[in-house]
């Protein structure tokens, strides 16, 4: 799977959702997209929005706690596999996880 940055750039080019581009949705719900904030800012927002903690995220998803800490501290960015895993865990779109939409 391509990097998260490449998927976002391709979705922007084709004016489609990242979910549609990677096959997570069958229909494209085209609308304007927000620029992706750094994931180190997005992760605390997601935890607050879904009322969870980094520890609970680690326990429920099996994603290494150290990796989640790297994301939180801006030392690494999640790959698309982890982004998809988070979207399924939170039952939301990939675009919401990335901060491209507020829905």
MDTraj code that builds the backbone (N, CA, C; nanometers):
import mdtraj as md
import numpy as np

residues = "UNK UNK UNK UNK UNK UNK UNK UNK UNK UNK UNK UNK UNK UNK UNK UNK UNK UNK UNK UNK UNK UNK UNK UNK UNK UNK UNK UNK UNK UNK UNK UNK UNK UNK UNK UNK UNK UNK UNK UNK UNK UNK UNK UNK UNK UNK UNK UNK UNK UNK UNK UNK UNK UNK UNK UNK UNK UNK UNK UNK UNK UNK UNK UNK UNK UNK UNK UNK UNK UNK UNK UNK UNK UNK UNK UNK UNK UNK UNK UNK UNK UNK UNK UNK UNK UNK UNK UNK UNK UNK UNK UNK UNK UNK UNK UNK UNK UNK UNK UNK UNK UNK UNK".split()
xyz = np.array([
    [0.0855, -0.1175, 0.0000],
    [0.0000, 0.0000, 0.0000],
    [0.0901, 0.1237, 0.0000],
    [0.0532, 0.2245, -0.0764],
    [0.1336, 0.3476, -0.0779],
    [0.1299, 0.4173, 0.0573],
    [0.2215, 0.5106, 0.0752],
    [0.2271, 0.5869, 0.2000],
    [0.1000, 0.6712, 0.2149],
    [0.0751, 0.7131, 0.3360],
    [-0.0411, 0.7973, 0.3644],
    [-0.0361, 0.9250, 0.2821],
    [0.0814, 0.9858, 0.2723],
    [0.0953, 1.1108, 0.1964],
    [0.0597, 1.0901, 0.0492],
    [0.1039, 0.9788, -0.0081],
    [0.0736, 0.9506, -0.1493],
    [-0.0754, 0.9269, -0.1684],
    [-0.1384, 0.8524, -0.0774],
    [-0.2829, 0.8262, -0.0877],
    [-0.3601, 0.9578, -0.0825],
    [-0.3226, 1.0468, 0.0082],
    [-0.3913, 1.1765, 0.0187],
    [-0.3701, 1.2582, -0.1085],
    [-0.2489, 1.2593, -0.1598],
    [-0.2218, 1.3348, -0.2833],
    [-0.3007, 1.2783, -0.4014],
    [-0.3095, 1.1464, -0.4087],
    [-0.3869, 1.0837, -0.5171],
    [-0.5357, 1.1149, -0.5022],
    [-0.5878, 1.1090, -0.3801],
    [-0.7287, 1.1410, -0.3563],
    [-0.7572, 1.2865, -0.3931],
    [-0.6660, 1.3762, -0.3581],
    [-0.6821, 1.5163, -0.3960],
    [-0.6814, 1.5322, -0.5479],
    [-0.5912, 1.4623, -0.6142],
    [-0.5806, 1.4712, -0.7600],
    [-0.7097, 1.4228, -0.8267],
    [-0.7609, 1.3088, -0.7793],
    [-0.8814, 1.2511, -0.8392],
    [-1.0099, 1.3077, -0.7798],
    [-0.9960, 1.3992, -0.6824],
    [-1.1104, 1.4626, -0.6170],
    [-1.2071, 1.3571, -0.5615],
    [-1.1497, 1.2662, -0.4847],
    [-1.2299, 1.1608, -0.4239],
    [-1.1866, 1.1419, -0.2792],
    [-1.2630, 1.0647, -0.2066],
    [-1.2260, 1.0361, -0.0685],
    [-1.1124, 0.9339, -0.0674],
    [-1.0348, 0.9368, 0.0378],
    [-0.9303, 0.8351, 0.0518],
    [-0.9943, 0.6983, 0.0701],
    [-1.1095, 0.6934, 0.1347],
    [-1.1805, 0.5670, 0.1553],
    [-1.2181, 0.5039, 0.0210],
    [-1.2666, 0.5852, -0.0715],
    [-1.3020, 0.5359, -0.2043],
    [-1.1767, 0.4892, -0.2789],
    [-1.0722, 0.5679, -0.2695],
    [-0.9485, 0.5367, -0.3409],
    [-0.8893, 0.4026, -0.2976],
    [-0.8935, 0.3719, -0.1692],
    [-0.8327, 0.2464, -0.1218],
    [-0.9327, 0.1313, -0.1130],
    [-1.0555, 0.1547, -0.1604],
    [-1.1535, 0.0473, -0.1677],
    [-1.2341, 0.0233, -0.0412],
    [-1.2320, 0.1170, 0.0520],
    [-1.3100, 0.1028, 0.1750],
    [-1.4548, 0.1481, 0.1566],
    [-1.4821, 0.2251, 0.0520],
    [-1.6184, 0.2682, 0.0177],
    [-1.6441, 0.2353, -0.1280],
    [-1.7679, 0.2035, -0.1591],
    [-1.8034, 0.1710, -0.2976],
    [-1.8398, 0.2948, -0.3778],
    [-1.8834, 0.4003, -0.3090],
    [-1.9208, 0.5239, -0.3771],
    [-1.8324, 0.6374, -0.3286],
    [-1.8077, 0.7313, -0.4185],
    [-1.7287, 0.8489, -0.3828],
    [-1.8225, 0.9601, -0.3395],
    [-1.8026, 1.0098, -0.2195],
    [-1.8798, 1.1216, -0.1687],
    [-1.7924, 1.2450, -0.1799],
    [-1.7924, 1.3027, -0.2975],
    [-1.7029, 1.4135, -0.3280],
    [-1.7486, 1.5423, -0.2589],
    [-1.6578, 1.6060, -0.1938],
    [-1.6791, 1.7377, -0.1354],
    [-1.5420, 1.7987, -0.1117],
    [-1.5405, 1.9179, -0.0586],
    [-1.4106, 1.9806, -0.0357],
    [-1.3458, 1.9188, 0.0878],
    [-1.2155, 1.9076, 0.0833],
    [-1.1415, 1.8443, 0.1909],
    [-1.0513, 1.9456, 0.2599],
    [-1.0317, 1.9246, 0.3866],
    [-0.9421, 2.0083, 0.4654],
    [-0.7991, 1.9587, 0.4498],
    [-0.7011, 2.0450, 0.4674],
    [-0.5623, 1.9968, 0.4689],
    [-0.5406, 1.9097, 0.5925],
    [-0.4652, 1.8050, 0.5772],
    [-0.4391, 1.7134, 0.6885],
    [-0.3496, 1.7795, 0.7929],
    [-0.3954, 1.7836, 0.9179],
    [-0.3077, 1.8350, 1.0225],
    [-0.2010, 1.7305, 1.0556],
    [-0.0956, 1.7686, 1.1234],
    [0.0020, 1.6691, 1.1667],
    [-0.0675, 1.5644, 1.2541],
    [-0.0292, 1.4387, 1.2385],
    [-0.0967, 1.3334, 1.3141],
    [-0.0712, 1.3481, 1.4640],
    [0.0379, 1.4123, 1.5010],
    [0.0652, 1.4365, 1.6428],
    [-0.0419, 1.5277, 1.7038],
    [-0.1090, 1.6084, 1.6227],
    [-0.2213, 1.6905, 1.6683],
    [-0.3525, 1.6145, 1.6551],
    [-0.3611, 1.5316, 1.5537],
    [-0.4863, 1.4602, 1.5265],
    [-0.5141, 1.3505, 1.6292],
    [-0.4098, 1.2797, 1.6718],
    [-0.4293, 1.1695, 1.7656],
    [-0.4939, 1.2148, 1.8967],
    [-0.4465, 1.3225, 1.9616],
    [-0.5155, 1.3679, 2.0836],
    [-0.6608, 1.4082, 2.0567],
    [-0.6858, 1.4689, 1.9408],
    [-0.8231, 1.5054, 1.9045],
    [-0.9098, 1.3800, 1.8952],
    [-0.8594, 1.2764, 1.8264],
    [-0.9365, 1.1527, 1.8095],
    [-0.9648, 1.0870, 1.9450],
    [-0.8638, 1.0819, 2.0306],
    [-0.8832, 1.0227, 2.1635],
    [-0.9891, 1.1000, 2.2425],
    [-0.9844, 1.2318, 2.2368],
    [-1.0836, 1.3132, 2.3077],
    [-1.2221, 1.2965, 2.2446],
    [-1.2282, 1.3001, 2.1133],
    [-1.3560, 1.2899, 2.0419],
    [-1.4248, 1.1567, 2.0712],
    [-1.3477, 1.0489, 2.0701],
    [-1.4048, 0.9156, 2.0912],
    [-1.3938, 0.8694, 2.2367],
    [-1.3532, 0.9611, 2.3234],
    [-1.3461, 0.9352, 2.4679],
    [-1.2677, 0.8077, 2.4991],
    [-1.1448, 0.8063, 2.4531],
    [-1.0560, 0.6946, 2.4808],
    [-0.9176, 0.7482, 2.5159],
    [-0.8296, 0.6582, 2.5511],
    [-0.6923, 0.6962, 2.5855],
    [-0.5961, 0.6242, 2.4923],
    [-0.4727, 0.6695, 2.4919],
    [-0.3710, 0.6001, 2.4122],
    [-0.3548, 0.4565, 2.4627],
    [-0.3618, 0.4392, 2.5932],
    [-0.3492, 0.3046, 2.6503],
    [-0.4629, 0.2143, 2.6032],
    [-0.5861, 0.2645, 2.6074],
    [-0.7020, 0.1857, 2.5628],
    [-0.6901, 0.1551, 2.4137],
    [-0.6432, 0.2523, 2.3375],
    [-0.6219, 0.2332, 2.1941],
    [-0.5232, 0.1195, 2.1706],
    [-0.4148, 0.1214, 2.2446],
    [-0.3145, 0.0151, 2.2358],
    [-0.3755, -0.1205, 2.2706],
    [-0.4476, -0.1291, 2.3819],
    [-0.5056, -0.2555, 2.4267],
    [-0.6104, -0.3090, 2.3297],
    [-0.6954, -0.2205, 2.2791],
    [-0.8057, -0.2641, 2.1926],
    [-0.7616, -0.2970, 2.0501],
    [-0.6591, -0.2281, 2.0009],
    [-0.6183, -0.2488, 1.8609],
    [-0.4981, -0.3411, 1.8457],
    [-0.4213, -0.3537, 1.9523],
    [-0.2983, -0.4323, 1.9427],
    [-0.1828, -0.3558, 1.8814],
    [-0.2029, -0.2285, 1.8545],
    [-0.0942, -0.1448, 1.8034],
    [0.0014, -0.1177, 1.9195],
    [0.1286, -0.1333, 1.8952],
    [0.2286, -0.1166, 2.0011],
    [0.2160, 0.0202, 2.0677],
    [0.2211, 0.0204, 2.2005],
    [0.2130, 0.1457, 2.2765],
    [0.3254, 0.2407, 2.2371],
    [0.4438, 0.1854, 2.2100],
    [0.5567, 0.2705, 2.1711],
    [0.5296, 0.3388, 2.0373],
    [0.4636, 0.2696, 1.9468],
    [0.4306, 0.3280, 1.8168],
    [0.3287, 0.4402, 1.8335],
    [0.2292, 0.4180, 1.9157],
    [0.1293, 0.5218, 1.9426],
    [0.1969, 0.6437, 2.0061],
    [0.2924, 0.6204, 2.0958],
    [0.3674, 0.7317, 2.1553],
    [0.4493, 0.8061, 2.0505],
    [0.5108, 0.7340, 1.9576],
    [0.5847, 0.7988, 1.8489],
    [0.4915, 0.8880, 1.7672],
    [0.3718, 0.8394, 1.7364],
    [0.2747, 0.9210, 1.6629],
    [0.2393, 1.0456, 1.7437],
    [0.2134, 1.0258, 1.8710],
    [0.1729, 1.1354, 1.9584],
    [0.2824, 1.2423, 1.9692],
    [0.4059, 1.1986, 1.9727],
    [0.5191, 1.2912, 1.9861],
    [0.5708, 1.3433, 1.8515],
    [0.5095, 1.3008, 1.7424],
    [0.5494, 1.3481, 1.6103],
    [0.6779, 1.2865, 1.5583],
    [0.7229, 1.1776, 1.6201],
    [0.8458, 1.1125, 1.5751],
    [0.8232, 1.0227, 1.4542],
    [0.7008, 0.9733, 1.4385],
    [0.6641, 0.8898, 1.3241],
    [0.5213, 0.9205, 1.2844],
    [0.4881, 0.8831, 1.1622],
    [0.3518, 0.8969, 1.1124],
    [0.2965, 0.7566, 1.0908],
    [0.1676, 0.7380, 1.1139],
    [0.1107, 0.6052, 1.0907],
    [0.1067, 0.5730, 0.9412],
    [0.1238, 0.4455, 0.9086],
    [0.1105, 0.4040, 0.7687],
    [-0.0384, 0.3841, 0.7377],
    [-0.0707, 0.3621, 0.6123],
    [-0.2113, 0.3490, 0.5720],
    [-0.2777, 0.2291, 0.6383],
    [-0.2032, 0.1227, 0.6614],
    [-0.2604, 0.0074, 0.7293],
    [-0.3098, 0.0437, 0.8685],
    [-0.2313, 0.1221, 0.9402],
    [-0.2726, 0.1660, 1.0731],
    [-0.3871, 0.2666, 1.0657],
    [-0.3849, 0.3530, 0.9661],
    [-0.4947, 0.4498, 0.9494],
    [-0.6260, 0.3751, 0.9260],
    [-0.6241, 0.2757, 0.8392],
    [-0.7442, 0.1953, 0.8127],
    [-0.7868, 0.1224, 0.9397],
    [-0.6904, 0.0670, 1.0123],
    [-0.7210, -0.0021, 1.1374],
    [-0.7886, 0.0929, 1.2365],
    [-0.7393, 0.2154, 1.2463],
    [-0.8000, 0.3142, 1.3355],
    [-0.9405, 0.3525, 1.2895],
    [-0.9601, 0.3654, 1.1584],
    [-1.0936, 0.4013, 1.1091],
    [-1.1941, 0.2912, 1.1401],
    [-1.1514, 0.1675, 1.1329],
    [-1.2417, 0.0564, 1.1669],
    [-1.2666, 0.0523, 1.3175],
    [-1.1641, 0.0748, 1.3953],
    [-1.1784, 0.0749, 1.5410],
    [-1.2765, 0.1833, 1.5862],
    [-1.2630, 0.3028, 1.5297],
    [-1.3488, 0.4144, 1.5677],
    [-1.4794, 0.4181, 1.4872],
    [-1.4958, 0.3289, 1.3903],
    [-1.6148, 0.3254, 1.3035],
    [-1.6377, 0.4600, 1.2356],
    [-1.5334, 0.5076, 1.1702],
    [-1.5429, 0.6340, 1.0976],
    [-1.4617, 0.6229, 0.9693],
    [-1.4629, 0.7272, 0.8911],
    [-1.3915, 0.7252, 0.7637],
    [-1.2416, 0.7465, 0.7827],
    [-1.1669, 0.7007, 0.6853],
    [-1.0232, 0.7263, 0.6817],
    [-0.9993, 0.8769, 0.6754],
    [-1.0813, 0.9462, 0.5974],
    [-1.0671, 1.0911, 0.5862],
    [-1.0854, 1.1602, 0.7215],
    [-1.1755, 1.1104, 0.8063],
    [-1.1917, 1.1685, 0.9391],
    [-1.0679, 1.1436, 1.0245],
    [-1.0133, 1.0235, 1.0186],
    [-0.8919, 0.9921, 1.0938],
    [-0.7794, 1.0870, 1.0528],
    [-0.7680, 1.1123, 0.9237],
    [-0.6623, 1.1986, 0.8722],
    [-0.6878, 1.3472, 0.8943],
    [-0.8132, 1.3831, 0.9265],
    [-0.8468, 1.5234, 0.9458],
    [-0.8878, 1.5938, 0.8190],
    [-0.9157, 1.5170, 0.7141],
    [-0.9589, 1.5776, 0.5872],
    [-1.1042, 1.6198, 0.5927],
    [-1.1825, 1.5601, 0.6830],
    [-1.3230, 1.5962, 0.7011],
    [-1.3510, 1.6101, 0.8498],
    [-1.4568, 1.6807, 0.8798],
    [-1.4999, 1.6950, 1.0198],
    [-1.6143, 1.6031, 1.0529],
    [-1.6504, 1.5164, 0.9601],
    [-1.7665, 1.4273, 0.9807],
    [-1.7213, 1.2875, 1.0146],
])
top = md.Topology()
chain = top.add_chain()
for i, resn in enumerate(residues, 1):
    res = top.add_residue(resn, chain, resSeq=i)
    for name in ("N", "CA", "C"):
        top.add_atom(name, md.element.get_by_symbol(name[0]), res)
traj = md.Trajectory(xyz[None], top)
